[in-house]
Structure formats: C-alpha cells, structure tokens
Amino acid sequence: MGRPVTPQLTTDVIIEMSLLEDRPIVLIERKFEPYGWAIPGGFVEVGETIATAARREALEETTLEVELDVLLGI
C-alpha cells in the first residue's frame, strides 16, 4: 500500500515585541513568491508538534527564541 496523501500542516507566529512601548509586530521579507512582508512561519515536520514547529520557524526566520502564549486555529 502506498503512503497516504494528507494535507501539509503549516504554522505562523505573531511575534509581539512586548518590551517596546508601542508593542510592534515582527515581520519578515519573503524571498520567494508571493513577495512582500509576512509573519514568520512554515511547515510542520513529521513527528513535530505544532508548538515546536512554531518556535523553530520563528528562530529560523528571525533568530528570535520565542515563548508561545496561545495557539489559535489548530
């Protein structure tokens, strides 16, 4: 039997810089289409939790180690 076809899960992270007075949100500039500004995120790897993937993607794309306050839209 072949490997089952399942949707690929993705995660995005809204990083709020809470130590700054106006609490800005961190954005990344996309290297690939669609070009422009985006919140950091990417695919969940096999065996990885959503939360772990969110923290990994934030670190890979911004070099920031983040703490998750809440997970939305799982």
C-alpha positions as a Markdown table, in Angstrom:
| # | Residue | x | y | z |
|---|---|---|---|---|
| 1 | Met | 0.0 | 0.0 | 0.0 |
| 2 | Gly | 1.3 | 3.5 | -0.8 |
| 3 | Arg | 1.8 | 6.3 | 1.5 |
| 4 | Pro | -1.4 | 8.1 | 2.4 |
| 5 | Val | -1.9 | 11.6 | 1.0 |
| 6 | Thr | -2.6 | 14.1 | 3.8 |
| 7 | Pro | -2.6 | 17.9 | 3.9 |
| 8 | Gln | 0.7 | 19.5 | 4.8 |
| 9 | Leu | 0.4 | 21.4 | 8.1 |
| 10 | Thr | 1.8 | 24.9 | 8.4 |
| 11 | Thr | 2.2 | 27.3 | 11.3 |
| 12 | Asp | 2.6 | 31.0 | 11.5 |
| 13 | Val | 3.8 | 33.1 | 14.5 |
| 14 | Ile | 2.8 | 36.6 | 15.6 |
| 15 | Ile | 5.8 | 37.9 | 17.5 |
| 16 | Glu | 4.9 | 40.9 | 19.6 |
| 17 | Met | 7.9 | 42.9 | 20.9 |
| 18 | Ser | 6.2 | 43.5 | 24.3 |
| 19 | Leu | 9.3 | 45.2 | 25.9 |
| 20 | Leu | 8.9 | 48.1 | 23.5 |
| 21 | Glu | 6.4 | 50.9 | 24.3 |
| 22 | Asp | 4.4 | 50.6 | 21.1 |
| 23 | Arg | 4.5 | 46.7 | 21.1 |
| 24 | Pro | 5.4 | 46.3 | 17.4 |
| 25 | Ile | 4.9 | 43.0 | 15.5 |
| 26 | Val | 7.9 | 41.3 | 13.8 |
| 27 | Leu | 7.6 | 40.8 | 10.1 |
| 28 | Ile | 9.9 | 39.0 | 7.6 |
| 29 | Glu | 10.5 | 39.9 | 4.0 |
| 30 | Arg | 9.7 | 36.9 | 1.7 |
| 31 | Lys | 12.5 | 35.7 | -0.6 |
| 32 | Phe | 10.1 | 33.7 | -2.8 |
| 33 | Glu | 6.7 | 34.4 | -4.4 |
| 34 | Pro | 4.5 | 35.8 | -3.2 |
| 35 | Tyr | 7.0 | 38.6 | -2.4 |
| 36 | Gly | 6.4 | 41.1 | 0.3 |
| 37 | Trp | 6.1 | 41.3 | 4.1 |
| 38 | Ala | 4.7 | 38.4 | 6.2 |
| 39 | Ile | 4.6 | 37.0 | 9.6 |
| 40 | Pro | 7.1 | 34.2 | 10.2 |
| 41 | Gly | 6.0 | 30.6 | 9.6 |
| 42 | Gly | 6.4 | 27.4 | 7.7 |
| 43 | Phe | 5.7 | 23.7 | 7.5 |
| 44 | Val | 5.4 | 21.3 | 10.5 |
| 45 | Glu | 7.9 | 18.4 | 10.2 |
| 46 | Val | 6.8 | 14.8 | 10.6 |
| 47 | Gly | 6.8 | 13.9 | 14.3 |
| 48 | Glu | 6.9 | 17.6 | 15.4 |
| 49 | Thr | 4.3 | 19.3 | 17.5 |
| 50 | Ile | 2.6 | 22.5 | 16.3 |
| 51 | Ala | 4.1 | 24.4 | 19.1 |
| 52 | Thr | 7.6 | 23.1 | 18.5 |
| 53 | Ala | 7.3 | 23.9 | 14.8 |
| 54 | Ala | 6.1 | 27.5 | 15.6 |
| 55 | Arg | 9.1 | 28.1 | 17.8 |
| 56 | Arg | 11.5 | 26.6 | 15.3 |
| 57 | Glu | 10.2 | 28.6 | 12.4 |
| 58 | Ala | 10.4 | 31.8 | 14.5 |
| 59 | Leu | 14.0 | 31.1 | 15.3 |
| 60 | Glu | 14.9 | 30.1 | 11.8 |
| 61 | Glu | 13.3 | 33.1 | 10.2 |
| 62 | Thr | 14.0 | 35.8 | 12.8 |
| 63 | Thr | 16.8 | 34.4 | 15.1 |
| 64 | Leu | 14.4 | 35.1 | 18.0 |
| 65 | Glu | 13.7 | 32.5 | 20.6 |
| 66 | Val | 10.0 | 32.9 | 21.4 |
| 67 | Glu | 7.6 | 31.8 | 24.1 |
| 68 | Leu | 4.1 | 30.9 | 23.0 |
| 69 | Asp | 1.2 | 32.5 | 24.9 |
| 70 | Val | -1.6 | 30.8 | 23.0 |
| 71 | Leu | -2.2 | 28.6 | 19.9 |
| 72 | Leu | -5.1 | 29.6 | 17.6 |
| 73 | Gly | -6.8 | 27.9 | 14.7 |
| 74 | Ile | -5.5 | 24.4 | 15.0 |
